[in-house]
Amino acid sequence: MYNQNNNTYFENTVRTATPAKLVEMLYSNAVERLEKSKTMIKEKNFTEANKQIIRVEDIINELNVSLDMEVGGEVSKNLRSLYNYMYRRLLEANVKKDIEIIEEVQGLIKDLLDTWKEAMKKSVNTLKEMSANTNKSKFDIQT
C-alpha cells in the first residue's frame, strides 16, 4: 500500500511540476541513481548497477533531446556537448564498472543541479521584483 501511495504521489508531483522543476528532479534523480550504482558495484551486484546507470543514460538523453537549440543558443550548444560527453562516459563506466568515471559524471551533474537551482532562485526573485514594480502606482493621483 505504501509503495502504491508513494508512486501516486510521485506521478502527481511530476504531472504538476513546472518544466524548470522537472529538470531539477531529473538532475537529482540522476545523482541518486549514480550513488546507488556505486554501491551496487562495490557489492558486486552488477545487474542492479547496470540498471541504475542505464536509467541515468536515459535521463541524460531526455535532457539532451529537450534542449531548444534555436532559443538556447550557445548555452544549449554547450549543454548538448556536455550531455554527449557524460553519456559516452556513462557507457564506458557501465562496461568497465568503473566507480571513478561514475563519480566524474556524478560531479558534473551535481554542478549542473546546483547551477540550475541558483538560476531558478534568481529567476523567481526577478519575477517577484518585476511584479512588485508593476503593482506600484506610476502616478500619485492624490496630490
N, C-alpha and C positions, 0 to 999 in steps of 0.2 A: 504494500500500500504506500509506504514512504517513497519508494522509487518512482511509482506512478505519479504521485503528487509532485515530486521533485522534477520529473520530466515535464509535467504540465506547466509548472512554474517557469521552467527554463524556456519552453516553447512560447509562452505568453511574453516573457521578457524579450525574446528575440523578435517576436511579431510587433511589439510596440516600441522597440528601440529605434532611435534615430540612426541614420547612416553613420554618423560620427561615432555613436556608441557601439554600433556593430563592429566597426574597425577596432575599437578598443577591446571589445570582447574577443575578437579573433586573435589579436596580439597576445592577450592574457592567456587564452586557451593554448596557444602555441607554446608559450613559455612553460605552462604547467605540463603539457604533454612531453616536452623535451626533458623536463625534470624526471618525469615517470620513466621515460626511455632510458635515461642514465641509470636509474635504479634497477630497471629490468636487465640491463646489460651486466651490471655488477652482480646481479643474482643469477646470471646465465639463463635468463628467461628471454631468449632471443626472438621467439614468436611474438610475445607481447611488445617487446622493444620495437620490432618491425612494424606492428600495428600503430604504435604511437608515432613513430617517425613518418609513416605514410600519411597519417592524419595531418601532421604539420606540413608535409609536402602539399596536401590538398588545400590547406589554409593559405599557404604561400601562393599557390596557383590562383585561388579565388581572389586574393588581394591584387595579384598581378593583372588578371583579366578585368578587374573592376576599375582599373586606372583609366581616367579620361585623358588621353594623350593630347587632345586639342586644347582643352581648358587648362589642364595641369601644367602644360609647357615643360620647362626644364625640371621642375620638381618631379613630375610624373616620369619623365625620361630617366632621372636618377634613381627613382624608386624601382622602375622596371629593371634597371641594371642590377640593383641590389637584390631584388626578389629573384632574378635569374641566378645570381651568384649563390644566394642562400639555397635555392632549390638544388643546384648542382652539388653543393657541399653536403646537403642532406642525403642525396643519393649515394655519395661517397661514404658518408658516415654510416648509412644503413648497410651497405655492402660490407664495410670493414668492422662495423660495430665499434666505431671509434668515438669514445667519450669526449676527447679533445675537440674534435670537429663539432660535435653536438654543442659543447659549451661555447664555441666560437659563434655558432648560429644563434644560440640562445642569448648571448650577449648582444648581438646585433638587434634581435627582436626586442629585448628589454630596452635598448636605447630608443628604438622606434616607438615603443609603448610610452616611455617617459616623455619623449618629444611630442607625441600625439596628445597626451593628457595635458601638457603645458599649453599647446596650441589651442586646445578646446577651452581651457580656462580663460585664455586671453580673448578668444572669440566670444565667449559668454560675457566677459567683462566689457568688451567693446559694445556688444549689443545692449547691455544694461545702460552704459553711458549714453549711447545714442537714443535710447528710449527715454531716459531722464531728460535729455536735452530737448527732445521734441515735445515733451509734456510741459516744458516751461513756456510761459506766455512770452511772445516776442514783443508785445506792446503792452504798456501799462495804461489800460483804459480808465483807470480810476483817478488819474490826476489831470 
